[in-house]
Amino acid sequence: MALYSRVSGFVGLITLQNPPVNALSAAVRQGIVDMVERALGDPNVKSVVICGQNGNFCGGADIKEFGTNMSGPPLVPMIDAIEAANKPVVAAIEGSALGGGLELALGCHYRIAHSKARLGLPEVTLGLLPAAGGTQRLPRLVGVPAALNLITTGRHVTATQALQLGIVDQVTDHNAVDVAVKFSLSVAGQSLDARRISTYPCPLPSDSDALFEGVMQKVRQRAHGAIAPVACVQAVRAAATLPYSKGMEREQELMATLFTSGQARAQQYCFFAQRAVGRWRMPSGARWDTSKPRPVHKAAVIGLGTMGRGITVALAQTGLSVVAVETQEKQLMEAKQAVSGMLERGAKRHGVAPTLDRISYSQNIHAVAEVDLVIEAVFEDMALKTEVFQQLSAVCKPGTLLCTNTSALDVDKLASKMPNPELVVGMHFFAPAHVMKLLEVVYGPRSSPQAVATAMQLGKKMGKVSVAVGNCRGFVGNRMLMPYLQQAFFLLEEGATPELVDRALEEFGFPMGVFRMSDLSGLDVGWRVRKRDELVEPDMASGQSARIRQGSRYSPLGDLLCEQGRFGQKTGRGWYQYDKPGSRVARSDPWLHSFLVEYRARHGLVPRSIDQQEVLERCLYALINEGFRILEDGIAAGPEDIDVIYVFGYGWPKHRGGPMFYAGMVGLAKVLERLEHYQQAHPDVPYLQPCSLLRRLVASGSPPIHRWREAIKKRQSQL
Ligand SMILES: CC/C=C\CC(=O)SCCNC(=O)CCNC(=O)[C@H](O)C(C)(C)COP(=O)(O)OP(=O)(O)OC[C@H]1O[C@@H](n2cnc3c(N)ncnc32)[C@H](O)[C@@H]1OP(=O)(O)O
């Protein structure tokens, strides 16, 4: 709703009231309509100020209302009525003015922002466009290039940036409502003709066709199949080429298409899923709202390889004091230089001073004695990690949290060797750790709720999307990757090429297909793991038996490439060829194609034609099936956790919601039917055996994703 009061004698103050972000729900919209009418009809009121309760202007349309039968007054006529008012209406922006919130402010005649406010039109991130006039008013106010940038990226700007762009008229360090009230009185009675943005001509650059085409090309490239960014460009183009009323019609048309698209639903699901994972709970019953995190002021990183360096940067950028430890002097010096470089580049990008002095470097593990939390990032070797952890237990002050950045080793096993296993958790960062948003916080049966809460909170402070998961081989993300990779290898054996598989996955929306991704991360990484698992055999035997390992079908293709020294981009050769080691442009490699032909012949494999549909079904449904197993095992608390992990850590396209959401969109019965089909064709592949949770969900009528937890709980309570 909206509150009304008269302040300073002559100012009608309308306060949006809908905690926590004053979203424009039906009641708020009705309140605004009523209160604006009241203010305009009151002869004692000379001007109007609109603000939000609790220092927060407005977080935009109420996303929870999307997909419901929306009632209440629509936004567009409400904002038009404000703009048409014959008394000055001033928006007092504190906190955030986002989406419909900023569009409301753009309908006002003046905007005054607090210096800490943030503004933006993030609708594109929800699969939508700013359809309350935002695509038509913003370009008229700030010009086409700036509007295109803000609307197609959805990025937020600070109040100062908004002032520079011309979005706001004034920025203040004082109470923005008080300043707006005073200001509104100072302009009362003045003509408002020049203050109605919808009447402005849209400033057009001379080469506007080239501008729009260039932007459209870039936007399509970045969108990976998402339709909202493309619609945003089309809507802004309408602002540039059509009169305001026609532009508004185009905005509404484009919005209607987006609104009913599955993509918008998927992106809005992601919005809420990202917030839901913060409300973590452990099988023990410990939960986010009953477990108090310990304060962390000083942290240490042990091992300054690629991951350790990224983690050090991320911690320092969060404002923590960091002790960075590397035992070898040469590596320590190299790491110091690399970390300083990363911090300097990051600071330059953000226009702030680098935080180099927050980090102290040492070769001596005793330097960590006073830290609150340690993140170990040494080589993936259980014996080495155990030794480091034992040293840490002896050196650190009591209560210091011991975190491992392992991606593959057993966190419980490591904890079990410690005198205080309750202080041990996994903090699985993704490379590059200062850039990637995802953090898996891995708890074991003995991890204390406080340890989990502390790691989750630290992740949040570091700007990560942190997801609490149980301990198992590969945790959630990498565990689901195994069947995905395995199917990709099998498809090559059966007749596909890396190009065909990658094209299918990239057209689905992944920024990189599985083989290009493997080349980027290095083929030797998986090879080392397979060697440790005793799956790699040097024997070049042929025939089917040579492709059975530990009782299941196995493809040695990756191993054979590694034996040739083809480790991917770093060696200039992998599934593709590169101009030189380290180069990023993948080119088709005739050698690889001949190698596949020869390999299939040697193993008696008759190649067949494989289409993109089969690639998607086999790779993605195998991955999804493992997701159901993870839910059944209680490793992830709900499908949202898995989806957030895949969207933020593995490039799963956001407009497809995440693997579990996608399964629901495709239809669980269809996923099950296709898995059964492929399992019959490949009975020696256990990953294709449909998970019993999937079967039970289908048997119970394929409930919507928000009801899966009930089925999972029922199953777990029967165990
Ligand atoms: C005709 C169509 C016209 C316009 C379309 C739109 O306006 S679409 C909406 C555009 N607005 C946004 O995308 C903003 C979304 N919100 C945010 O970015 C952040 O919530 C915000 C406002 C920056 C605050 O961040 P903070 O970290 O402080 O809080 P948090 O994100 O955890 O949110 C707190 C709870 O508020 C819920 N929420 C936030 N925004 C909305 C919203 N617009 N509608 C409904 N609910 C919203 C959020 O889900 C949190 O609740 P929870 O129960 O924890 O999920």
The ligand as an SDF file (V2000), in Angstrom:
LIG
                    3D

 55 57  0  0  0  0  0  0  0  0999 V2000
    5.1590   -4.0210  -16.4910 C   0  0  0  0  0  0  0  0  0  0  0  0
    6.4230   -4.5570  -15.8940 C   0  0  0  0  0  0  0  0  0  0  0  0
    7.2390   -3.4990  -15.3280 C   0  0  0  0  0  0  0  0  0  0  0  0
    8.3160   -3.6800  -14.5940 C   0  0  0  0  0  0  0  0  0  0  0  0
    8.9080   -4.9820  -14.4330 C   0  0  0  0  0  0  0  0  0  0  0  0
    9.7460   -5.0630  -13.1670 C   0  0  0  0  0  0  0  0  0  0  0  0
    9.8750   -4.1350  -12.4230 O   0  0  0  0  0  0  0  0  0  0  0  0
   10.3900   -6.5440  -12.8940 S   0  0  0  0  0  0  0  0  0  0  0  0
   11.2330   -6.3280  -11.3670 C   0  0  0  0  0  0  0  0  0  0  0  0
   12.4930   -5.5840  -11.5380 C   0  0  0  0  0  0  0  0  0  0  0  0
   13.2000   -5.5120  -10.2850 N   0  0  0  0  0  0  0  0  0  0  0  0
   14.1820   -6.3180  -10.0030 C   0  0  0  0  0  0  0  0  0  0  0  0
   14.5880   -7.1410  -10.7620 O   0  0  0  0  0  0  0  0  0  0  0  0
   14.7820   -6.1440   -8.6330 C   0  0  0  0  0  0  0  0  0  0  0  0
   14.8500   -7.4540   -7.9500 C   0  0  0  0  0  0  0  0  0  0  0  0
   15.3790   -7.3320   -6.6010 N   0  0  0  0  0  0  0  0  0  0  0  0
   16.6780   -7.1630   -6.3610 C   0  0  0  0  0  0  0  0  0  0  0  0
   17.5190   -7.0150   -7.2100 O   0  0  0  0  0  0  0  0  0  0  0  0
   17.0760   -7.1790   -4.9270 C   0  0  0  0  0  0  0  0  0  0  0  0
   16.0930   -7.8850   -4.2130 O   0  0  0  0  0  0  0  0  0  0  0  0
   17.2330   -5.7840   -4.2850 C   0  0  0  0  0  0  0  0  0  0  0  0
   16.0240   -4.9190   -4.4860 C   0  0  0  0  0  0  0  0  0  0  0  0
   18.4690   -5.1010   -4.8820 C   0  0  0  0  0  0  0  0  0  0  0  0
   17.4510   -5.9560   -2.7570 C   0  0  0  0  0  0  0  0  0  0  0  0
   18.5310   -6.8380   -2.5610 O   0  0  0  0  0  0  0  0  0  0  0  0
   18.8060   -7.4700   -1.1120 P   0  0  0  0  0  0  0  0  0  0  0  0
   20.0530   -8.2920   -1.2500 O   0  0  0  0  0  0  0  0  0  0  0  0
   18.7620   -6.4090   -0.1090 O   0  0  0  0  0  0  0  0  0  0  0  0
   17.5680   -8.4060   -0.7910 O   0  0  0  0  0  0  0  0  0  0  0  0
   17.0700   -9.7380   -1.5040 P   0  0  0  0  0  0  0  0  0  0  0  0
   17.4600   -9.7630   -2.9240 O   0  0  0  0  0  0  0  0  0  0  0  0
   17.4650  -10.8890   -0.6760 O   0  0  0  0  0  0  0  0  0  0  0  0
   15.5090   -9.5340   -1.4610 O   0  0  0  0  0  0  0  0  0  0  0  0
   14.8050   -9.5010   -0.2250 C   0  0  0  0  0  0  0  0  0  0  0  0
   13.4750  -10.1580   -0.4150 C   0  0  0  0  0  0  0  0  0  0  0  0
   12.7020   -9.3670   -1.3180 O   0  0  0  0  0  0  0  0  0  0  0  0
   12.2170  -10.1520   -2.3810 C   0  0  0  0  0  0  0  0  0  0  0  0
   12.1750   -9.3070   -3.5690 N   0  0  0  0  0  0  0  0  0  0  0  0
   13.1280   -8.5020   -4.0290 C   0  0  0  0  0  0  0  0  0  0  0  0
   12.7180   -7.8410   -5.1090 N   0  0  0  0  0  0  0  0  0  0  0  0
   11.4560   -8.2390   -5.3300 C   0  0  0  0  0  0  0  0  0  0  0  0
   10.4820   -7.8970   -6.2950 C   0  0  0  0  0  0  0  0  0  0  0  0
   10.7340   -6.9970   -7.2640 N   0  0  0  0  0  0  0  0  0  0  0  0
    9.2960   -8.5050   -6.2270 N   0  0  0  0  0  0  0  0  0  0  0  0
    9.0060   -9.4010   -5.2540 C   0  0  0  0  0  0  0  0  0  0  0  0
    9.8960   -9.7550   -4.2890 N   0  0  0  0  0  0  0  0  0  0  0  0
   11.0950   -9.1740   -4.3390 C   0  0  0  0  0  0  0  0  0  0  0  0
   13.2550  -11.2610   -2.5130 C   0  0  0  0  0  0  0  0  0  0  0  0
   12.7180  -12.3660   -3.1510 O   0  0  0  0  0  0  0  0  0  0  0  0
   13.5760  -11.5150   -1.0550 C   0  0  0  0  0  0  0  0  0  0  0  0
   12.5610  -12.2940   -0.5070 O   0  0  0  0  0  0  0  0  0  0  0  0
   12.7730  -13.8430   -0.2260 P   0  0  0  0  0  0  0  0  0  0  0  0
   11.5590  -14.2440    0.4960 O   0  0  0  0  0  0  0  0  0  0  0  0
   14.0480  -13.9480    0.5490 O   0  0  0  0  0  0  0  0  0  0  0  0
   12.8800  -14.4790   -1.5830 O   0  0  0  0  0  0  0  0  0  0  0  0
  1  2  1  0
  2  3  1  0
  3  4  2  0
  4  5  1  0
  5  6  1  0
  6  7  2  0
  6  8  1  0
  8  9  1  0
  9 10  1  0
 10 11  1  0
 11 12  1  0
 12 13  2  0
 12 14  1  0
 14 15  1  0
 15 16  1  0
 16 17  1  0
 17 18  2  0
 17 19  1  0
 19 20  1  0
 19 21  1  0
 21 22  1  0
 21 23  1  0
 21 24  1  0
 24 25  1  0
 25 26  1  0
 26 27  2  0
 26 28  1  0
 26 29  1  0
 29 30  1  0
 30 31  2  0
 30 32  1  0
 30 33  1  0
 33 34  1  0
 34 35  1  0
 35 36  1  0
 35 50  1  0
 36 37  1  0
 37 38  1  0
 37 48  1  0
 38 39  1  0
 38 47  1  0
 39 40  2  0
 40 41  1  0
 41 42  1  0
 41 47  2  0
 42 43  1  0
 42 44  2  0
 44 45  1  0
 45 46  2  0
 46 47  1  0
 48 49  1  0
 48 50  1  0
 50 51  1  0
 51 52  1  0
 52 53  2  0
 52 54  1  0
 52 55  1  0
M  END
$$$$
